[in-house]
Amino acid sequence: MVGPGRAVLLVKEFLLELKKLGLGQDVDLHVHEVPVEYQTVQSLVPSLWERYHPQLVVHVGVSGMATTITLEKCGHNHGYTGLDNCSFCPDTKCCVDGGPECIDSVIDMDSVCKRVSTSGLGVAVSVSKDAGRYLCDYTYYTSLYLSQGRSAFIHVPPLGKPYSGEDLGRALQAIVQEMLELLGQAEDTIPCEHEH
């Protein structure tokens, strides 16, 4: 999680490497593991937003099909039919009853991808519009819905296929720093409506 008003990082793997690297002295990084359980997501993700009031939440999930680090553009509300680790699936097969079908991140993932790909980190980064209609997509949509789009989801390949934990930690650090920079630039262009 990135600190007062910065970003929350919810990850399953690569915590130690990313925590060791950090995100810069102006950013408080908090890391939380989210279980592969629909009902836990429905309670934990809102509680983290309530507790930390972050500028950005970045979710990271491992995909056995991924061969690149994949930046997900959007989360989907419907189509959740797979059972979770507790053999549970939402009756409605959706995240938020009455919510929009798709919510895009406010982060320009194409720009993040381009910037990180040309940075010389030695990792392949791509962009996707489908996080898979399972817990990754469910978590992402839930977070996007709560944050008015101030969330991101990154799929990474399993360790060693082809990247080490150090490679993935450095790549995640660079990606999240780019996201925070782009988010900061976007917020700087919003006119202030407070009286001075």
PyMOL commands that set and color helices and strands:
alter all, ss='L'
color gray80, all
select helices_A, chain A and resi 15-21+38-52+109-117+135-147+165-188
alter helices_A, ss='H'
color red, helices_A
select strands_A, chain A and resi 7-11+31-32+56-62+69-72+74-76+102-104+125-128+151-156
alter strands_A, ss='S'
color yellow, strands_A
deselect
rebuild
show_as cartoon
